[in-house]
Amino acid sequence: MWPILCFSLLVGLSLLAASNVQTAHAQTENPDRKIVYRVEPDYPPDLKRAGIGGYVRLEATITSSGAVEDTNVTGGNPILAEAAVRAIKKWKYEPTSSRTKAKLIFHFVP
């Protein structure tokens, strides 16, 4: 019973990994503001080669003009987090009347 379950799990995970074409992508937990310009993070080559991936969680403060003013890493690999922060600081959001916060999740898939 266990060998069949383990095999099924491995096949499912392989298919899931193969279906993800992008090596890193971001998901916004609270899409209150529209992103008008977005840059995907550069996957650190050493980590990608070593098969190290995972999730990075960030909180970003966005100015009323739409620039990312500040970021706070709330979880994930520190090296992947640096790549995510570098990317998000280049993002632009639609302007609004006040500052807002966004929670983002970046998924790095080797």
N, C-alpha and C positions, 0 to 999 in steps of 0.2 A: 504494500500500500504506500509506504513512504517513498520508495524509489519512483513510483509513478507520479506522486504529488510533487516531488522535487524536480523531476523532469518537466512536468507541466509548468511549474513556476519558472524554470530556466528558459523554456521556450517562450513563455509570455513576456518575460523581461527582455529577451533578445529581440522579439518583435517590437516591443515598445521602444527600445533604443534605436532600432533600425528605422522606425517610422519617423523619428525626429530628425529632420533634414538639417536644421540649424544647429550650430554648435553652442550658441548661447542666445537666449531670448529673455525678454522681460515681460512681466505681467503686472498690471496695476490692480491693486486690491480695491481702490476707491477711484473709479474713473470719472470724478466730478469735473475735471478739466481736461480738455482735449489736447493731446500732444500734436504740435504742428511741425516739429523737427526732431528727429530721433536718430541716435547713433547706437549701433550695437557694440557691446564691449569686445575688445580684442582678447581672445582666449590665450592665456599665457602658454607659449609653445611647450615649455618643459612639463607643465601640468597636463596638457593635452596628450603629449607623447607618453606620459606615465599613466594615462587613463584616469587621472584624478578630476572629478567633476563634482557637481553638487549644486545646492541652492545658496543664494546670497539674498538676504533680506535687508532692505534699506528703507529709511524714511527720508524724504526730501522736503525742504522748505522752498516754496516757489513764490517769487515776488509777484506783485500785481501785474508787472509788465510781462511775466511769463518765463523769466530766467530762473534757473535753479541756483538758489542762494547758498544753501547749506545741505549737507547730507549727514546721516547718522547710520552707521552699519549696526544692525540689530541681530545679525546672525550669519554664519557661514565661514568658509575658508578665507583667511585674511588676504591671501594673494589674489584669489578670485574677486574678493570684495574691492581691492584696489582697482582692478580692471573695470568693475561695474561702476565705481565712483567716477573714474576718469570719463567713462561714456556718458553717464547721466548729467554730469556738469556741462555737457555740450547740448543737452536737450533744451527745447523751447516749447512752452505751453501757450495756449491762447491767453490773452490778457483778461484780467478781471478787476474788480474794484478793490480787492484785498489780497493779502498773502494767504496761501493755502499750504496744506501738508499733503503729501502723497506717500503711500506705502507701496513699495515695489518689491517684486521677487524676480531675481534673475536665475535662470536655470542653465548651468553649464553642462553640456553633454559631450564627453570625449569621443 
